[in-house]
Amino acid sequence: MAHQRQNRALIIVNSIFYGKENHLENRQGAEREANKLFIALSNCNYAVQLHHNLTVTEIVTLYEKECQENHGDYFVSIISSHGDEGIIYDCEGQPVQLTQIYQALSPQRCHNLAGKPKIFFIQACRGEEIDPGVETDGAAPQINCFSHYSAIPEDTAVMFACSPGYASFINRWESMFLKVLLRFLEGEERHLELTSFVTRINFEVAYNCQARGRYGGGKEMPCFVTKMVRGMCPFSQRRQALGHSRVL
């Protein structure tokens, strides 16, 4: 019997920021949260790599190395750091363009993942505005997000913790967005088709999570962008056991 290739996952978390010129605060809850996500994805039949506090070069190199690996049916990546629209920050406060990451896994550069679903969950701010969670007369932040959306390759989906122009939240224990993702990976929600899975996350974060302390009352509205053309259940071993078919 041929050995079945295992799905792969890559978690990158920047929680400590170095360098005299950067003013990014350390993210106390990020490391603990990432360790829990490592276990949850492992239990969903993923071979998981977890990396802490990386530079731009180290981050891009990790994704480039995935092109040399033997992949199963799915690739998942979770990125947790400070950020802004279209970028995350490395551990030295230097910007990493999300387009660099997406394109490293494009079919043209990564033949081993061509035609296979690639799913990103990105916990990072996309601006400085605080989402009040209610309708107001004020205009939404004017942010051009389509340049990096258009760079997302085929068979790729990206879920952001918040909407363009807005901040995301993390405390000393966890972030709003990844807290819900973790709970769903551990619960029955992991058997859902991907679009249903992320829609449930949207609802839970938008309606049942709220910042406390300095940004008390602040909310998040996650954002999901996909270039998938078929449905799938990437976290369900039960569904994968049924012939590894993708839901149409």
C-alpha positions as CSV (number, residue, x, y, z in Angstrom):
1,M,0.0,0.0,0.0
2,A,1.4,3.4,-0.9
3,H,2.2,5.7,1.9
4,Q,-0.2,8.6,2.1
5,R,1.4,12.0,2.2
6,Q,0.6,14.1,5.2
7,N,-0.9,17.6,5.1
8,R,1.6,20.3,6.1
9,A,1.1,23.4,8.2
10,L,3.4,26.4,8.9
11,I,2.9,28.7,11.9
12,I,4.9,31.8,12.2
13,V,4.5,34.0,15.3
14,N,6.4,37.2,16.1
15,S,5.9,38.1,19.7
16,I,9.2,39.8,20.6
17,F,10.4,42.8,18.6
18,Y,14.1,43.8,18.5
19,G,15.9,46.8,17.2
20,K,16.5,50.3,18.6
21,E,14.4,52.0,15.8
22,N,11.2,50.0,15.9
23,H,8.5,51.0,18.4
24,L,6.4,47.8,18.1
25,E,5.2,46.4,21.5
26,N,5.9,42.8,22.4
27,R,2.8,40.5,22.0
28,Q,2.5,38.6,25.3
29,G,-0.2,36.2,24.4
30,A,1.0,35.2,20.9
31,E,3.5,32.5,21.9
32,R,1.1,30.6,24.2
33,E,-1.6,30.8,21.6
34,A,0.7,29.5,18.8
35,N,1.6,26.5,21.0
36,K,-2.1,25.6,21.3
37,L,-2.6,26.0,17.6
38,F,0.3,23.6,16.9
39,I,-1.4,20.9,18.9
40,A,-4.8,21.5,17.3
41,L,-3.5,21.3,13.8
42,S,-1.4,18.2,14.7
43,N,-4.6,16.6,15.9
44,C,-6.2,17.4,12.5
45,N,-3.5,15.3,10.7
46,Y,-1.1,18.0,9.8
47,A,2.7,17.9,10.1
48,V,3.2,21.3,11.7
49,Q,6.2,23.6,11.9
50,L,6.2,26.4,14.5
51,H,8.7,29.2,14.3
52,H,9.1,32.2,16.5
53,N,10.5,35.7,16.0
54,L,11.8,35.7,12.5
55,T,13.3,38.2,10.1
56,V,12.0,39.0,6.6
57,T,14.6,36.7,5.0
58,E,13.9,33.9,7.4
59,I,10.1,34.1,6.8
60,V,10.3,34.2,3.0
61,T,12.9,31.3,3.0
62,L,10.5,29.1,5.0
63,Y,7.8,29.4,2.4
64,E,10.3,28.9,-0.4
65,K,11.4,25.7,1.3
66,E,7.9,24.4,1.3
67,C,8.3,24.1,-2.5
68,Q,10.7,21.2,-1.9
69,E,8.5,19.3,0.5
70,N,6.2,16.4,-0.2
71,H,2.7,17.7,0.5
72,G,-0.6,16.0,1.2
73,D,-4.0,17.3,0.1
74,Y,-3.8,20.7,1.9
75,F,-1.3,23.3,3.1
76,V,-2.2,25.7,5.9
77,S,-0.3,28.6,7.3
78,I,-1.0,30.8,10.4
79,I,0.8,34.1,10.7
80,S,0.7,36.1,13.9
81,S,2.4,39.5,14.2
82,H,2.0,43.2,14.0
83,G,1.0,44.4,10.6
84,D,-0.6,47.0,8.3
85,E,-2.5,46.7,5.1
86,G,-0.7,44.3,2.8
87,I,2.1,43.6,5.2
88,I,3.2,42.0,8.4
89,Y,6.2,43.0,10.5
90,D,9.2,40.8,11.2
91,C,10.9,40.6,14.6
92,E,13.1,43.6,13.7
93,G,10.1,45.8,12.7
94,Q,10.8,45.4,9.0
95,P,7.8,45.0,6.7
96,V,7.1,41.6,4.9
97,Q,4.9,42.0,1.9
98,L,2.1,39.5,1.9
99,T,2.5,39.3,-1.9
100,Q,6.0,37.8,-1.4
101,I,4.5,35.0,0.7
102,Y,1.6,34.3,-1.6
103,Q,3.8,34.2,-4.7
104,A,6.4,31.9,-3.1
105,L,3.7,29.2,-3.2
106,S,2.2,30.1,-6.6
107,P,2.0,27.2,-9.2
108,Q,4.7,28.8,-11.2
109,R,7.2,28.6,-8.3
110,C,5.9,25.8,-6.2
111,H,5.1,22.8,-8.4
112,N,4.6,20.5,-5.4
113,L,1.6,22.5,-4.3
114,A,0.1,23.2,-7.8
115,G,-3.6,22.4,-7.7
116,K,-3.6,21.9,-4.0
117,P,-5.5,24.2,-1.6
118,K,-3.4,26.7,0.3
119,I,-5.1,28.4,3.3
120,F,-3.7,31.3,5.3
121,F,-5.0,32.7,8.6
122,I,-3.4,36.1,9.3
123,Q,-3.6,37.6,12.8
124,A,-2.3,41.2,12.4
125,C,-3.6,44.7,12.2
126,R,-4.5,46.1,8.8
127,G,-4.5,49.8,9.9
128,E,-4.9,51.9,13.1
129,E,-8.7,52.5,13.1
130,I,-10.7,50.9,16.0
131,D,-13.8,49.2,14.8
132,P,-16.7,50.3,17.1
133,G,-18.9,47.5,15.9
134,V,-21.9,49.7,15.1
135,E,-23.1,51.6,12.1
136,T,-22.0,55.3,12.1
137,D,-22.1,58.2,9.8
138,G,-18.3,58.3,9.6
139,A,-16.7,57.0,6.4
140,A,-14.8,53.7,6.4
141,P,-11.0,54.0,6.1
142,Q,-10.0,54.5,2.5
143,I,-7.6,51.6,2.0
144,N,-6.4,50.1,-1.3
145,C,-6.4,46.4,-0.5
146,F,-6.9,45.1,-4.1
147,S,-3.2,45.2,-5.1
148,H,-2.3,42.3,-2.8
149,Y,-5.7,40.6,-3.2
150,S,-5.0,40.3,-6.9
151,A,-1.7,38.7,-6.1
152,I,-3.3,35.8,-4.3
153,P,-2.7,32.7,-6.5
154,E,-5.2,30.2,-7.7
155,D,-6.3,27.5,-5.2
156,T,-5.5,29.9,-2.3
157,A,-7.7,31.4,0.4
158,V,-6.7,34.0,3.0
159,M,-8.6,34.9,6.1
160,F,-7.6,38.1,7.9
161,A,-8.4,38.9,11.5
162,C,-10.0,42.2,10.6
163,S,-11.2,44.4,7.8
164,P,-8.9,46.7,5.8
165,G,-7.8,49.8,7.7
166,Y,-8.7,48.5,11.1
167,A,-6.7,47.1,14.1
168,S,-6.9,43.6,15.5
169,F,-6.7,42.8,19.2
170,I,-4.5,40.5,21.4
171,N,-4.1,40.5,25.1
172,R,-1.7,38.7,27.4
173,W,-3.4,35.3,26.8
174,E,-4.8,35.3,23.3
175,S,-6.2,37.2,20.3
176,M,-9.9,37.4,19.4
177,F,-9.5,35.8,16.0
178,L,-7.1,33.0,16.7
179,K,-8.9,32.2,19.9
180,V,-12.0,31.3,17.9
181,L,-10.0,29.5,15.2
182,L,-8.4,27.4,17.9
183,R,-11.8,26.5,19.4
184,F,-13.2,25.5,16.1
185,L,-10.2,23.4,15.2
186,E,-10.7,21.6,18.5
187,G,-14.5,21.3,18.2
188,E,-17.1,19.8,15.8
189,E,-16.8,22.8,13.6
190,R,-13.6,21.3,12.1
191,H,-15.8,19.0,10.1
192,L,-17.4,21.9,8.2
193,E,-16.7,22.8,4.6
194,L,-14.2,25.6,4.5
195,T,-16.6,28.5,3.6
196,S,-19.0,27.4,6.3
197,F,-16.1,27.1,8.7
198,V,-14.8,30.7,8.1
199,T,-18.4,32.1,8.1
200,R,-18.9,30.7,11.5
201,I,-15.6,32.3,12.6
202,N,-16.8,35.6,11.2
203,F,-20.0,35.5,13.2
204,E,-18.3,34.4,16.4
205,V,-15.7,37.1,16.3
206,A,-18.0,39.9,15.1
207,Y,-20.8,39.2,17.6
208,N,-19.3,37.5,20.6
209,C,-15.8,39.1,21.0
210,Q,-14.9,42.5,22.3
211,A,-11.7,44.2,23.4
212,R,-11.2,45.3,27.0
213,G,-8.9,47.6,28.8
214,R,-7.3,50.5,26.7
215,Y,-9.4,49.7,23.7
216,G,-12.5,48.6,25.6
217,G,-15.5,48.0,23.3
218,G,-13.4,47.6,20.2
219,K,-14.6,44.9,17.7
220,E,-13.2,42.9,14.8
221,M,-14.8,41.8,11.5
222,P,-12.7,39.1,9.9
223,C,-12.3,39.1,6.1
224,F,-12.1,36.1,3.9
225,V,-10.7,36.2,0.3
226,T,-10.6,33.1,-1.8
227,K,-9.5,31.9,-5.2
228,M,-10.8,28.4,-4.6
229,V,-13.2,26.9,-7.2
230,R,-14.3,23.9,-5.1
231,G,-15.5,23.3,-1.6
232,M,-13.3,21.3,0.8
233,C,-13.1,20.1,4.4
234,P,-9.4,20.6,5.2
235,F,-9.6,20.0,9.0
236,S,-11.9,16.9,9.1
237,Q,-10.2,13.6,9.2
238,R,-13.7,12.1,9.1
239,R,-14.4,13.8,5.7
240,Q,-10.9,13.1,4.4
241,A,-11.4,9.4,5.2
242,L,-14.2,9.3,2.7
243,G,-12.0,9.0,-0.3
244,H,-10.4,12.4,0.1
245,S,-13.1,13.9,-2.1
246,R,-13.6,17.6,-2.2
247,V,-17.0,19.0,-1.7
248,L,-18.5,20.7,-4.8
